[in-house]
Amino acid sequence: MVSKVFLFKLNDFLCIVLILSLVIFTGKQLQAVNYKKSYFGSILSGQIANYNNDSSISADFFNYAHNINPKNKEVYKLSLMSLILSGDIETAISTVKNYEKKFGKQTSETIISNFLIFISEIKNNNFSKALQHLNNSQSFLITEKMLPILQAWLSPNLKQAIVSLEKYEYKSEGLALSNFYYHHLALIQLYHNKKALSKNTFEEHLKTFDIEKLRTLYFYFNLFSKNNLDNIYISRFLEKYPDHSFSKYLKKDNNNIFKKLISPKKGISEALYNLAYTLYSQNMYETSLALAQTSLYIDPENHLVKYLISMNLKSLDKKMLAIEHMKSIPSNSYINWNVLINISELYIDLQQYSFALDYLHRLEKGYEEKTEIFYKLGELYHIQKDYKNATKYFSEAISSLKVIENRHWYLYYSRGMAYERSNKWNLAEKDFLYSIELSPEQPLTLNYLGYSWIDSGKNIDAAKDLISKAVKLRPDDGYFVDSLGWAYYRMGEYKKSVIELEKAVSLVPNDPIINDHLGDAMWRAGYKNEAVFQWNRALIYKPDEDLKEKIKFKLKKGL
């Protein structure tokens, strides 16, 4: 696996994570500006802020503590990492240089400080110094696994660059990291004015295409095939991924000027971005964010890095900050579609529905492909329990389809839910059945239709078969297991019902409906004391008023 060989000396990172994990904090977010600081108080507050992913606040606290006691190397490292995560690379670099002046280079040296000095040299176009620093550092944030690509970008000529690249271990096509090699080889060849060689490298690598090579295809399109949709590599992508955001970009009139100037600075930034994206895909959000921030510092025009930063922030539950970064991405970027969709989703998560609606309507006006936009609008209204408008937009999404394919099952499933909530069961049932026809292995539809039938006392045996299939597909989903337990309840097999519902409660302990179901099954199975306990437990988890009154009645009268 990639992560086992991977790229980083994480000892310092793991130490930082262990320190930060000592503090568990709930309550209001710290405000560094208004907090009365002390040395130990700042360290603790920095740890709390870091626990809450408030990097800019933790940087303020750790910097304050570092200035009081600069000899504490752990605080020094925490301060640097917080500054990097918050995007304040300039202050982080200044902190390292000031530390070196006070205590000497050898004393100040860490894998983080070495990395920052390297970044500083790249930023200032001191490529020979950067290469020297890279070669002389005993410890570095990026290990020897990735060094050949960085060294290749800093080599004075193509011959020496190739010598460096040959040290890269993952050149074989099909290996997880081979894309890095061919992607950077083509760009380095172009930097050294070998256009024909670069074009050939791009095309050889793109002959066997997978979605992980999208970044390579983007460079190839803009460098060698601008607005030529008939190009074999471009047309293949359009055919295979017609609804992809990059396909939308390709089909638009792209009047933006692509920066053809390839330089070591842009190449190093690109390498850091590639690395950060790989880490993001492995759910290593903090480390990915740190590399993405340094990539953006080197090349502020790399808008895809801004998007990656925002996605990391989203994963770290910093939604407003993620929105701010997304809004800084220009509308002519090839990820503009993703940006607007994600901004609308973030506003929905924040329950700021009017802002979400605004961004979705922007998409509606700006893009010819409407299916996904209508679907998102349907979702937006469904969340607000406006099922009339939800049904309207789900229907428009379906009507916008030129050809109905198996992958469109979710449109009928979503409209079916909106119909069901609107008490239009005949229409809902029709949509659920068609959704299953399109994709028979989708557990969501199987469970929803099966549970609906059971709840209405209809098609009990067929419903149980649907739910059993859903549970086999997703055995750890407590809601599906609940449906199966409820099916047994409706069939009068109360002991089997109790077994399944106990599993469901163990998977989803805090759901009032599942706890209530288990109480009902226990009562019918003859475990009346246990049933009372379970109903009381259901009340703890704040059921809606209707269920609350039913449970209270059962506690008084039983079933």
C-alpha positions as CSV (number, residue, x, y, z in Angstrom):
1,M,0.0,0.0,0.0
2,V,1.1,3.5,-0.7
3,S,0.8,4.6,3.0
4,K,3.3,2.0,4.1
5,V,6.1,3.2,1.9
6,F,5.0,6.7,2.1
7,L,6.9,9.7,1.7
8,F,7.1,11.1,5.2
9,K,9.0,10.9,8.3
10,L,6.1,11.2,10.6
11,N,7.8,10.9,14.0
12,D,7.5,14.6,14.7
13,F,3.9,14.6,13.4
14,L,3.0,11.7,15.7
15,C,4.5,13.4,18.7
16,I,2.5,16.5,17.9
17,V,-0.7,14.4,17.5
18,L,-0.1,12.7,20.8
19,I,0.4,16.0,22.6
20,L,-2.7,17.4,21.1
21,S,-4.8,14.3,21.9
22,L,-4.2,14.9,25.7
23,V,-6.8,17.6,25.7
24,I,-10.5,16.9,25.2
25,F,-12.4,20.1,24.9
26,T,-16.1,21.0,24.5
27,G,-17.7,24.4,24.6
28,K,-17.3,27.7,22.9
29,Q,-14.4,28.2,20.4
30,L,-11.4,30.0,21.9
31,Q,-10.9,33.6,20.8
32,A,-7.1,34.3,20.9
33,V,-7.5,38.0,20.7
34,N,-9.6,38.4,23.9
35,Y,-7.9,35.7,26.0
36,K,-5.5,36.7,28.8
37,K,-2.4,34.7,28.0
38,S,0.2,33.1,30.2
39,Y,3.0,30.7,29.2
40,F,1.4,27.4,30.3
41,G,-2.1,28.8,29.6
42,S,-1.1,29.5,26.0
43,I,0.3,26.0,25.5
44,L,-2.9,24.5,26.9
45,S,-5.1,26.9,24.8
46,G,-3.0,26.1,21.7
47,Q,-3.6,22.4,22.3
48,I,-7.4,23.0,22.7
49,A,-7.5,25.1,19.6
50,N,-5.6,22.5,17.7
51,Y,-8.0,19.8,18.9
52,N,-10.8,21.9,17.4
53,N,-8.9,22.4,14.2
54,D,-8.6,26.1,14.8
55,S,-5.1,26.4,13.3
56,S,-4.9,30.2,13.2
57,I,-5.9,30.5,16.9
58,S,-3.5,27.7,17.9
59,A,-0.7,29.4,16.0
60,D,-1.3,32.6,18.0
61,F,-1.1,30.8,21.3
62,F,1.9,28.6,20.4
63,N,3.7,31.7,19.0
64,Y,3.1,33.5,22.2
65,A,4.4,30.6,24.3
66,H,7.4,30.2,22.0
67,N,8.4,33.9,22.3
68,I,8.3,33.6,26.1
69,N,10.4,30.4,26.1
70,P,12.1,29.9,22.7
71,K,14.2,27.1,24.1
72,N,11.2,24.7,24.3
73,K,11.7,22.8,21.1
74,E,8.3,21.0,21.3
75,V,6.5,24.3,21.5
76,Y,8.7,25.6,18.6
77,K,7.6,22.7,16.4
78,L,3.9,23.0,17.4
79,S,4.1,26.7,16.6
80,L,5.6,26.0,13.2
81,M,3.0,23.4,12.3
82,S,0.1,25.5,13.4
83,L,1.3,28.4,11.3
84,I,1.7,26.1,8.3
85,L,-1.8,24.6,8.8
86,S,-3.3,28.1,9.0
87,G,-1.5,29.1,5.8
88,D,0.8,31.6,7.4
89,I,3.9,30.2,5.8
90,E,5.7,33.5,5.8
91,T,5.6,33.9,9.6
92,A,6.6,30.2,10.0
93,I,9.7,30.9,7.8
94,S,10.5,34.0,9.8
95,T,10.2,32.1,13.0
96,V,12.7,29.5,11.8
97,K,15.2,32.2,10.7
98,N,14.9,34.1,13.9
99,Y,15.4,30.9,15.9
100,E,18.5,30.1,13.9
101,K,20.0,33.5,14.6
102,K,19.4,33.1,18.4
103,F,20.4,29.5,18.9
104,G,22.3,28.4,15.8
105,K,21.2,26.3,12.9
106,Q,22.1,23.0,14.4
107,T,20.0,23.6,17.5
108,S,16.9,24.8,15.5
109,E,17.0,22.0,13.0
110,T,13.9,19.8,12.8
111,I,12.2,18.1,9.9
112,I,9.6,21.0,9.8
113,S,12.2,23.8,10.0
114,N,14.3,22.1,7.2
115,F,11.2,21.9,5.1
116,L,10.4,25.5,5.6
117,I,13.9,26.7,4.7
118,F,13.6,24.6,1.5
119,I,10.2,26.2,0.7
120,S,11.7,29.7,1.4
121,E,14.5,29.1,-1.1
122,I,12.0,27.9,-3.8
123,K,9.8,30.9,-3.2
124,N,12.7,33.2,-3.7
125,N,13.9,31.4,-6.9
126,N,17.1,30.3,-5.2
127,F,17.0,26.9,-6.9
128,S,20.7,26.0,-6.5
129,K,20.5,26.8,-2.8
130,A,17.3,24.8,-2.5
131,L,18.9,21.8,-4.2
132,Q,22.0,22.1,-1.9
133,H,19.7,22.2,1.2
134,L,17.7,19.2,-0.1
135,N,20.9,17.2,-0.6
136,N,22.5,18.2,2.7
137,S,19.5,17.8,5.1
138,Q,19.8,14.8,7.3
139,S,16.0,14.9,8.1
140,F,13.4,16.3,5.8
141,L,9.6,16.3,5.8
142,I,9.5,14.4,2.5
143,T,11.7,11.3,2.6
144,E,13.9,9.9,-0.1
145,K,10.9,8.3,-1.7
146,M,9.8,11.6,-3.2
147,L,13.2,13.5,-3.3
148,P,14.1,12.4,-6.9
149,I,11.2,14.4,-8.3
150,L,12.1,17.5,-6.3
151,Q,15.8,17.1,-7.3
152,A,14.8,16.7,-11.0
153,W,13.0,20.0,-10.9
154,L,16.0,21.8,-9.5
155,S,18.6,20.2,-11.8
156,P,20.3,22.7,-14.2
157,N,19.7,20.6,-17.3
158,L,17.5,17.8,-18.7
159,K,20.3,15.3,-18.6
160,Q,20.8,15.7,-14.8
161,A,17.1,15.9,-14.3
162,I,16.6,12.5,-15.9
163,V,19.5,11.1,-13.7
164,S,17.5,12.2,-10.7
165,L,14.2,10.9,-11.9
166,E,15.8,7.5,-12.6
167,K,16.2,7.2,-8.8
168,Y,12.4,7.3,-8.4
169,E,11.2,3.8,-7.4
170,Y,7.7,4.0,-8.8
171,K,8.2,4.3,-12.6
172,S,6.4,1.2,-13.7
173,E,3.0,1.9,-15.3
174,G,0.2,0.8,-13.1
175,L,1.9,1.3,-9.8
176,A,0.1,3.6,-7.4
177,L,2.7,6.4,-7.6
178,S,3.7,6.0,-11.3
179,N,1.5,8.9,-12.3
180,F,3.8,11.2,-10.4
181,Y,6.8,10.1,-12.4
182,Y,5.2,10.4,-15.9
183,H,3.4,13.6,-15.0
184,H,6.5,15.4,-13.9
185,L,8.7,13.9,-16.5
186,A,6.5,15.4,-19.2
187,L,6.5,18.8,-17.5
188,I,10.2,18.8,-16.9
189,Q,10.9,18.0,-20.5
190,L,8.7,20.9,-21.5
191,Y,10.6,23.2,-19.1
192,H,13.8,22.3,-20.9
193,N,12.2,23.2,-24.3
194,K,11.8,19.6,-25.5
195,K,8.2,20.1,-26.7
196,A,7.9,17.1,-29.0
197,L,9.4,14.8,-26.3
198,S,7.1,16.2,-23.7
199,K,4.0,15.8,-25.9
200,N,5.0,12.2,-26.6
201,T,5.5,11.4,-22.9
202,F,2.0,12.9,-22.1
203,E,0.4,10.8,-24.9
204,E,2.2,7.6,-23.9
205,H,1.0,8.0,-20.3
206,L,-2.5,8.9,-21.3
207,K,-3.0,5.8,-23.6
208,T,-4.3,3.8,-20.6
209,F,-6.4,6.4,-18.8
210,D,-7.9,6.3,-15.3
211,I,-9.4,9.2,-13.4
212,E,-6.2,9.5,-11.3
213,K,-4.6,10.9,-14.5
214,L,-7.0,13.8,-14.8
215,R,-4.5,16.4,-13.8
216,T,-2.1,15.1,-16.5
217,L,-4.9,15.3,-19.0
218,Y,-5.6,18.9,-18.0
219,F,-2.0,20.0,-18.6
220,Y,-2.0,18.1,-21.9
221,F,-5.2,19.7,-23.1
222,N,-4.0,23.2,-22.4
223,L,-0.4,22.8,-23.6
224,F,-0.9,20.7,-26.7
225,S,-4.6,20.3,-27.6
226,K,-6.3,23.6,-26.7
227,N,-10.0,23.5,-27.8
228,N,-9.4,20.4,-29.9
229,L,-12.2,18.2,-28.7
230,D,-11.5,15.7,-31.5
231,N,-8.1,14.9,-30.0
232,I,-8.2,11.1,-29.3
233,Y,-7.4,11.5,-25.6
234,I,-9.9,14.3,-25.0
235,S,-12.7,12.6,-27.0
236,R,-12.2,9.4,-25.0
237,F,-12.6,11.3,-21.8
238,L,-15.7,13.0,-23.0
239,E,-17.2,9.7,-24.1
240,K,-16.4,7.9,-20.9
241,Y,-17.2,10.7,-18.4
242,P,-19.9,12.9,-20.1
243,D,-21.1,14.3,-16.7
244,H,-17.8,14.9,-15.2
245,S,-16.9,18.5,-14.2
246,F,-13.9,18.4,-16.4
247,S,-16.1,17.5,-19.4
248,K,-18.1,20.6,-18.7
249,Y,-14.9,22.6,-18.7
250,L,-13.8,21.1,-22.0
251,K,-17.1,21.9,-23.7
252,K,-17.1,25.5,-22.5
253,D,-15.5,28.3,-24.4
254,N,-12.3,28.6,-22.4
255,N,-10.9,32.0,-23.1
256,N,-8.7,32.0,-20.0
257,I,-5.0,32.1,-20.8
258,F,-3.2,29.0,-19.6
259,K,0.1,29.8,-18.0
260,K,2.4,27.9,-20.3
261,L,5.5,29.0,-18.4
262,I,6.6,25.9,-16.6
263,S,9.3,26.6,-13.9
264,P,10.9,24.8,-11.0
265,K,8.8,26.9,-8.7
266,K,5.6,25.7,-10.3
267,G,6.9,22.2,-10.6
268,I,7.7,21.9,-6.9
269,S,4.3,23.4,-6.1
270,E,2.7,20.8,-8.4
271,A,4.6,18.0,-6.7
272,L,3.5,19.1,-3.2
273,Y,-0.1,19.4,-4.5
274,N,0.1,15.8,-6.0
275,L,1.4,14.5,-2.6
276,A,-1.2,16.5,-0.6
277,Y,-4.0,15.1,-2.8
278,T,-2.8,11.5,-2.3
279,L,-2.8,12.1,1.5
280,Y,-6.3,13.6,1.3
281,S,-7.5,10.5,-0.4
282,Q,-6.1,8.5,2.5
283,N,-8.0,10.7,5.0
284,M,-4.8,12.2,6.3
285,Y,-6.4,15.6,6.3
286,E,-4.0,17.6,8.6
287,T,-0.8,16.5,6.8
288,S,-2.5,17.0,3.4
289,L,-3.5,20.5,4.5
290,A,0.0,21.4,5.6
291,L,1.5,20.4,2.2
292,A,-1.3,22.0,0.3
293,Q,-0.8,25.3,2.2
294,T,2.9,25.3,1.3
295,S,2.1,24.4,-2.3
296,L,-0.2,27.4,-2.6
297,Y,2.5,29.7,-0.9
298,I,4.9,28.8,-3.7
299,D,2.4,29.2,-6.5
300,P,-0.7,31.3,-5.5
301,E,-2.1,30.8,-9.1
302,N,-2.6,27.0,-8.6
303,H,-6.3,27.2,-7.9
304,L,-6.7,23.5,-7.6
305,V,-4.6,23.7,-4.4
306,K,-7.1,26.1,-3.0
307,Y,-9.9,23.6,-3.7
308,L,-7.9,20.9,-2.0
309,I,-7.3,23.1,1.0
310,S,-11.0,23.8,1.2
311,M,-11.9,20.1,1.0
312,N,-9.5,19.3,3.8
313,L,-11.0,22.1,5.9
314,K,-14.5,20.7,5.1
315,S,-13.3,17.3,6.3
316,L,-12.0,18.9,9.5
317,D,-15.4,20.5,10.0
318,K,-14.2,24.1,9.3
319,K,-17.1,24.8,6.9
320,M,-17.1,28.6,6.8
321,L,-13.3,28.6,6.3
322,A,-13.8,26.1,3.5
323,I,-16.3,28.3,1.8
324,E,-14.0,31.3,2.0
325,H,-11.3,29.4,0.2
326,M,-13.7,28.1,-2.4
327,K,-14.9,31.6,-3.1
328,S,-11.4,32.7,-4.0
329,I,-11.3,30.3,-6.9
330,P,-12.0,32.1,-10.2
331,S,-15.1,31.1,-12.2
332,N,-13.0,30.1,-15.3
333,S,-11.3,27.4,-13.3
334,Y,-12.0,23.8,-14.5
335,I,-13.2,23.0,-11.1
336,N,-15.7,25.8,-11.0
337,W,-18.6,23.3,-11.2
338,N,-17.3,21.4,-8.1
339,V,-16.7,24.7,-6.3
340,L,-20.3,25.9,-6.7
341,I,-21.8,22.5,-5.9
342,N,-19.6,22.2,-2.7
343,I,-20.4,25.7,-1.6
344,S,-24.1,25.0,-1.9
345,E,-23.7,21.7,0.0
346,L,-21.7,23.5,2.8
347,Y,-24.4,26.1,3.1
348,I,-27.0,23.4,3.3
349,D,-24.9,21.7,6.1
350,L,-24.8,25.1,7.9
351,Q,-28.6,25.4,7.4
352,Q,-28.1,28.6,5.4
353,Y,-30.5,27.6,2.8
354,S,-31.0,30.9,1.0
355,F,-27.2,31.1,0.2
356,A,-27.3,27.5,-1.0
357,L,-30.2,28.3,-3.3
358,D,-28.3,31.3,-4.7
359,Y,-25.3,29.1,-5.7
360,L,-27.5,26.4,-7.2
361,H,-29.4,29.0,-9.3
362,R,-26.0,30.3,-10.5
363,L,-25.2,26.8,-11.8
364,E,-28.6,26.5,-13.4
365,K,-27.9,29.7,-15.4
366,G,-24.3,28.9,-16.2
367,Y,-24.4,25.3,-17.3
368,E,-26.2,23.5,-20.0
369,E,-26.2,20.2,-18.1
370,K,-29.1,20.6,-15.6
371,T,-29.6,17.1,-14.1
372,E,-27.3,17.4,-11.2
373,I,-28.4,21.0,-10.5
374,F,-32.1,20.0,-10.4
375,Y,-31.2,17.1,-8.2
376,K,-29.4,19.3,-5.7
377,L,-32.3,21.7,-5.7
378,G,-34.6,18.8,-4.9
379,E,-32.4,17.8,-2.0
380,L,-32.4,21.3,-0.7
381,Y,-36.2,21.5,-0.6
382,H,-36.4,18.0,0.8
383,I,-34.2,18.9,3.7
384,Q,-36.5,21.8,4.5
385,K,-39.5,19.4,4.3
386,D,-40.9,21.3,1.3
387,Y,-41.8,18.1,-0.5
388,K,-43.9,19.8,-3.2
389,N,-40.8,21.7,-4.5
390,A,-38.6,18.7,-3.9
391,T,-40.8,16.6,-6.1
392,K,-40.9,19.3,-8.7
393,Y,-37.1,19.5,-9.0
394,F,-36.5,15.8,-8.8
395,S,-39.0,15.5,-11.7
396,E,-37.2,18.2,-13.7
397,A,-33.9,16.3,-13.1
398,I,-35.5,13.1,-14.5
399,S,-37.0,15.0,-17.5
400,S,-33.6,16.5,-18.3
401,L,-32.2,13.0,-19.0
402,K,-31.5,12.3,-22.6
403,V,-31.1,8.6,-21.9
404,I,-32.1,6.8,-18.6
405,E,-29.3,4.6,-17.4
406,N,-28.8,2.3,-14.5
407,R,-26.7,5.0,-12.7
408,H,-29.8,7.2,-12.5
409,W,-31.5,5.0,-9.9
410,Y,-31.0,7.7,-7.2
411,L,-33.2,10.2,-9.0
412,Y,-36.2,7.9,-8.8
413,Y,-35.3,6.8,-5.2
414,S,-35.1,10.5,-4.2
415,R,-38.4,11.4,-5.9
416,G,-40.0,8.3,-4.3
417,M,-39.1,9.6,-0.9
418,A,-40.5,13.0,-1.6
419,Y,-43.8,11.4,-2.9
420,E,-43.9,9.1,0.2
421,R,-43.5,12.1,2.5
422,S,-46.3,13.9,0.6
423,N,-48.6,10.9,1.2
424,K,-48.6,10.1,-2.5
425,W,-47.8,6.4,-2.0
426,N,-48.9,5.1,-5.4
427,L,-46.4,7.4,-7.1
428,A,-43.7,6.7,-4.5
429,E,-44.1,2.9,-4.9
430,K,-43.8,3.2,-8.6
431,D,-40.6,5.2,-8.4
432,F,-39.0,2.8,-5.8
433,L,-39.8,-0.2,-8.0
434,Y,-38.3,1.5,-11.1
435,S,-35.2,2.5,-9.0
436,I,-34.8,-1.2,-8.1
437,E,-35.3,-2.2,-11.7
438,L,-32.5,0.2,-12.7
439,S,-30.1,-1.0,-9.9
440,P,-31.2,-4.1,-8.1
441,E,-28.3,-4.1,-5.7
442,Q,-28.9,-0.7,-4.1
443,P,-29.5,-1.3,-0.4
444,L,-31.1,2.2,0.2
445,T,-34.0,1.6,-2.2
446,L,-34.4,-2.1,-1.1
447,N,-34.6,-1.0,2.5
448,Y,-36.8,2.0,2.0
449,L,-39.4,0.1,-0.1
450,G,-39.3,-2.9,2.2
451,Y,-39.8,-0.9,5.3
452,S,-42.6,1.1,3.8
453,W,-44.4,-2.0,2.8
454,I,-43.9,-3.5,6.3
455,D,-45.0,-0.3,8.0
456,S,-48.2,-0.3,6.0
457,G,-48.8,-4.0,6.6
458,K,-48.4,-4.7,2.9
459,N,-46.4,-7.4,1.0
460,I,-44.8,-8.6,4.2
461,D,-42.9,-11.6,2.8
462,A,-41.7,-9.6,-0.2
463,A,-40.7,-6.7,2.0
464,K,-38.7,-9.1,4.3
465,D,-36.8,-10.4,1.2
466,L,-35.9,-6.9,0.1
467,I,-34.7,-5.9,3.5
468,S,-32.8,-9.2,4.0
469,K,-31.0,-8.4,0.8
470,A,-30.2,-4.9,1.9
471,V,-28.8,-6.2,5.2
472,K,-26.6,-8.7,3.4
473,L,-25.2,-5.8,1.3
474,R,-24.7,-3.6,4.4
475,P,-24.6,-5.8,7.5
476,D,-23.3,-3.0,9.8
477,D,-26.1,-0.5,9.0
478,G,-28.2,-0.3,12.1
479,Y,-31.2,1.2,10.2
480,F,-31.3,-1.7,7.8
481,V,-31.1,-4.2,10.7
482,D,-33.9,-2.3,12.4
483,S,-36.0,-2.8,9.3
484,L,-35.4,-6.5,9.3
485,G,-36.3,-6.7,13.0
486,W,-39.5,-4.8,12.3
487,A,-40.3,-7.2,9.5
488,Y,-40.1,-10.1,11.9
489,Y,-42.3,-8.2,14.3
490,R,-45.0,-7.6,11.7
491,M,-44.8,-11.3,10.8
492,G,-45.4,-12.2,14.5
493,E,-41.9,-13.7,15.0
494,Y,-41.2,-11.7,18.1
495,K,-38.1,-13.6,19.4
496,K,-36.4,-13.2,16.0
497,S,-37.5,-9.6,16.0
498,V,-35.8,-9.1,19.4
499,I,-32.5,-10.6,18.2
500,E,-32.3,-8.4,15.2
501,L,-33.5,-5.2,17.0
502,E,-30.9,-5.8,19.7
503,K,-28.3,-5.8,17.0
504,A,-29.7,-2.6,15.5
505,V,-29.6,-0.9,18.9
506,S,-26.0,-2.0,19.4
507,L,-25.2,-0.4,16.0
508,V,-27.2,2.8,16.5
509,P,-27.6,3.2,20.3
510,N,-29.1,6.7,20.4
511,D,-32.0,6.4,17.9
512,P,-35.4,6.7,19.6
513,I,-37.3,4.8,16.9
514,I,-35.1,1.8,17.0
515,N,-35.2,1.7,20.8
516,D,-39.0,2.0,20.7
517,H,-39.2,-0.9,18.2
518,L,-37.1,-3.0,20.5
519,G,-39.4,-2.2,23.4
520,D,-42.4,-3.3,21.3
521,A,-40.7,-6.5,20.3
522,M,-39.7,-7.3,23.9
523,W,-43.2,-6.7,25.1
524,R,-44.7,-9.1,22.6
525,A,-42.0,-11.7,23.2
526,G,-42.9,-11.6,26.9
527,Y,-40.1,-9.6,28.3
528,K,-42.2,-6.8,29.8
529,N,-39.8,-5.3,32.3
530,E,-37.1,-5.1,29.6
531,A,-39.7,-3.5,27.3
532,V,-40.5,-0.7,29.8
533,F,-36.8,-0.1,30.2
534,Q,-36.4,0.2,26.4
535,W,-39.3,2.6,26.0
536,N,-37.9,4.8,28.8
537,R,-34.6,4.7,27.0
538,A,-36.3,5.8,23.8
539,L,-37.6,8.9,25.6
540,I,-34.1,9.9,26.6
541,Y,-33.2,10.3,22.9
542,K,-35.7,13.1,22.2
543,P,-38.3,11.4,19.9
544,D,-40.7,13.7,18.0
545,E,-43.9,14.7,19.8
546,D,-46.1,12.0,18.0
547,L,-43.7,9.2,19.0
548,K,-43.2,10.6,22.5
549,E,-47.0,10.5,23.2
550,K,-47.2,6.9,21.9
551,I,-44.4,5.8,24.1
552,K,-45.9,7.5,27.2
553,F,-49.2,5.7,26.4
554,K,-47.4,2.3,26.2
555,L,-45.6,3.0,29.5
556,K,-49.1,3.4,31.1
557,K,-51.1,0.7,29.3
558,G,-48.6,-1.6,27.6
559,L,-49.4,-3.0,24.1
